[in-house]
Amino acid sequence: MSRKARCAPFSLAARARSFVYAWRGLVTLVATQHNAWIHLAATGAVIAAGVVFDLARWEWAWLILSIGLVLAAEAMNSAIEALADVVSPEFNAGVGRAKDLAAAAVLILAVAAALIGALVLLPHVFPR
């Protein structure tokens, strides 16, 4: 094989399988990651508030983007942690640093999402 990676020909069946794998990953995230449960509870509360306050489309767009980014970051963090635990089951300072940085990414996005949620929802809670 040459130095360049060769791609398999396009296949609808392979693309369909990729959705199966992604769904399996989502189920694993929800079934095994306690922090994902917290993010999902917050998601439910935000969606309920959005329905109650009859948010505009642009407000929903910001909330949906924030929710998606936090959940995607949580999935990536979980993937990094799982892979790191397999590659280096014993303590390794570099692996620990990588896991801490991945967790920091989730924290940064969660704080940003909370601020966006406040910007969108608080004017509805406390109208002028």
N, C-alpha and C positions, 0 to 999 in steps of 0.2 A: 504494500500500500504506500502511496506517496505521502509526503509530509503533510499535505492538505487532507483534512478529513473528508471522506466521501459521504454524501447524503444518500439515503435510500430514496427510491422513487416515491413520489407522492402517492398516498393511499388513503382513501376515505376510511377504510377499516382501521388503519393505524391511528388516524385522527380521532375516531370514535373511541378507541382503546385509551387514548390519552385523557379523554374526559372521564373514563372509568377510574383511571389512576388518580386524577385530580379529585374526584368525588371521594375516593377511598382516603386520600390525604385529609380532606375536610372532615370526614367522619372521625378519623384518628385524632385530629386536632380537638374537636368538640368532645370526644369521649375520654381523652387522656390528659388534657392540659387545663389545669385549674385556673390559670390566668385567662385563658380563653373564655372560661365560664363567666368571669368578672366582666370581660369585654362584651360578651353577649348579653349579660344582664343590663349593662349600660346601654347597649344598642336597643334593647326592648324598651327601656325607659325613654330614650330619645325618640324612638318611633311613636310611642304612645303620646308623648308631649307634642310631637309634630302633628299627629292626627287631631288632638284636642284643640291645638291652636290654628289648625287649617293653614299650614305654612304655604308660602308661595313656592313655585317651582325652583327658583334660584336658591331659596333657603334649603329645600330638600337636596338640591345638588351638592351644596357644601357639606351637609350632614352625611349624605351617602358617600361622598368622596372620603370624608374623615373616617367613617366606619370602615370602609374598604381598606384604607391604608393601615389602620390599626390592626385589623384582622390579618391582613397580608403580612405585616411585620411580625405579628405573633406566630404565624405559620413559619416564616423564615427563621425566626429565633428558635423555634422548636426543632426545625430541621437541622440547624447548625448544632444545637445541643445534642441531638440524637446521633448525628454523624461524629461529632467530637467524642462522645462517649464510646463509640465503637472503635474509632481510630486510636484513642488513648484512654483506656479504661482506668489507668492509674493517674495520679495527680500529675499535671503538667502545667507549669505557670503560663506558658504561651497559649495553651488550649483554654485555660481559665480566663485569660485576658480576652481571647476571641469571644468566649461565651458572654463575658461581661459587656463587651462592646455590642453584641447582638441584642442583649437585654436592654442596653441603653437606647438603642434605636427604637425599640418598642415604647420605652418610657417617653422619649422625645415626641413620638407621634401621638401617644395617648394624651400628653399634656397639650399639644397643639389641637387635638380633637376636642378636648374639654374646653379650651379657649374659644374655638369656633362654635361649639355648642352654646357656650355662654353668650357669644355675640349674636347668635341667631335666636336663641330662646328667651333670654332675659328681657328684651324689649316687649315680648308678648306677655311675660309674667308681670312686669312692671311697666305698663304703658304710660306714656306721658300725659 
